[in-house]
Amino acid sequence: QVQFVESGGGLVQPGGSLTLSCTASVENLSTYIVGWYRQVPGSQRSLVAQILSGGTVIIAPSVRGRFNIGRDYAKKSVFLRMNNLKPEDTAVYYCAGRQGLEYENTWGQGTQVTVAS
């Protein structure tokens, strides 16, 4: 069974940086569409960044210029690099992956990111 596991969450001060990692139990992660989503209580889960199987990157407008997504092939993981963090970035961040648009996402358990002084 395919699994996606997030790590790297925590508490960071405004203006700080944090890198989340999503490790997948798959043979070839490059064939997967992998996205990072976030959710705050009372709101729907929203897409933050996504990397497609061909390497195309999609970044949500709210984090463009501050967040970056990429693959670490050696570690079979996808990272989310977050810079200049703001209190409104506080959320539970989820990693999800699928082999194509016709498939459902497989979700990780989530990792909490808190931006506060």
C-alpha distance (Angstrom), angle and dihedral (degrees) to the residues before:
residue distance angle dihedral
Q1 . . .
V2 3.79 . .
Q3 3.79 114.6 .
F4 3.79 133.1 -173.6
V5 3.80 117.4 -160.1
E6 3.79 124.3 -168.9
S7 3.80 126.2 -152.0
G8 3.79 139.0 166.9
G9 3.78 103.2 63.5
G10 3.78 123.1 137.5
L11 3.77 147.0 113.0
V12 3.79 119.4 -43.1
Q13 3.78 133.8 169.7
P14 3.80 121.5 -113.8
G15 3.79 109.6 -82.8
G16 3.77 91.8 26.8
S17 3.78 131.0 118.4
L18 3.77 135.4 -121.9
T19 3.79 134.3 178.0
L20 3.78 121.9 -148.7
S21 3.77 121.8 -161.2
C22 3.79 129.1 -154.8
T23 3.79 115.3 -162.1
A24 3.78 119.1 -165.3
S25 3.79 130.9 -158.6
V26 3.81 93.5 -137.9
E27 3.77 133.5 114.1
N28 3.78 97.7 -130.0
L29 3.78 114.3 22.9
S30 3.79 91.5 178.2
T31 3.80 89.5 73.7
Y32 3.80 91.5 60.1
I33 3.77 131.7 86.4
V34 3.82 103.4 -131.3
G35 3.76 125.2 -171.3
W36 3.77 139.7 -179.7
Y37 3.80 116.4 -139.6
R38 3.78 132.3 178.6
Q39 3.76 135.5 -154.8
V40 3.78 135.1 -168.9
P41 3.81 123.0 -164.6
G42 3.78 111.6 -79.1
S43 3.79 94.5 16.5
Q44 3.75 135.8 92.5
R45 3.77 122.0 -103.6
S46 3.81 109.6 -95.0
L47 3.78 133.7 -162.7
V48 3.80 115.6 -105.9
A49 3.80 102.0 173.5
Q50 3.76 138.1 -17.1
I51 3.77 136.5 -167.9
L52 3.77 119.2 -156.5
S53 3.78 126.5 -145.1
G54 3.81 91.0 -101.4
G55 3.81 91.5 52.6
T56 3.80 98.6 -101.6
V57 3.80 111.2 147.5
I58 3.79 127.3 -146.7
I59 3.81 119.0 -165.5
A60 3.80 124.0 -172.9
P61 3.82 112.9 -117.1
S62 3.81 91.8 -121.9
V63 3.81 92.1 63.5
R64 3.80 101.9 27.6
G65 3.78 111.2 131.9
R66 3.81 91.8 21.2
F67 3.81 104.9 56.0
N68 3.77 128.7 53.0
I69 3.81 132.0 -173.7
G70 3.77 128.1 -157.4
R71 3.79 146.1 150.6
D72 3.79 127.7 -103.6
Y73 3.78 100.4 -159.0
A74 3.79 94.8 -174.5
K75 3.80 91.6 56.3
K76 3.80 94.7 37.1
S77 3.77 88.7 -126.4
V78 3.77 143.6 121.3
F79 3.78 118.0 -137.9
L80 3.78 131.8 -155.2
R81 3.76 111.6 -153.4
M82 3.81 111.3 -160.2
N83 3.80 120.6 -167.0
N84 3.79 132.8 179.0
L85 3.77 90.8 17.8
K86 3.80 119.3 -157.6
P87 3.81 131.0 -158.2
E88 3.81 88.9 -108.9
D89 3.81 88.8 63.0
T90 3.81 88.0 69.3
A91 3.81 107.1 119.5
V92 3.76 145.4 108.4
Y93 3.79 106.8 -79.6
Y94 3.79 119.4 -147.7
C95 3.76 131.3 -166.8
A96 3.80 119.1 -148.8
G97 3.76 133.5 177.4
R98 3.80 140.8 -174.1
Q99 3.76 136.9 172.9
G100 3.77 95.0 -122.8
L101 3.78 143.7 -14.5
E102 3.78 90.4 -88.1
Y103 3.82 91.4 62.3
E104 3.78 130.7 77.4
N105 3.79 120.2 -111.7
T106 3.77 120.6 -101.6
W107 3.80 106.6 -141.9
G108 3.77 132.8 -148.0
Q109 3.78 122.8 -137.2
G110 3.80 94.9 -102.4
T111 3.79 134.3 -117.2
Q112 3.79 126.5 -127.7
V113 3.78 120.1 -120.7
T114 3.79 116.6 -171.2
V115 3.79 122.0 -174.8
A116 3.78 110.6 -165.3
S117 3.80 139.9 129.7
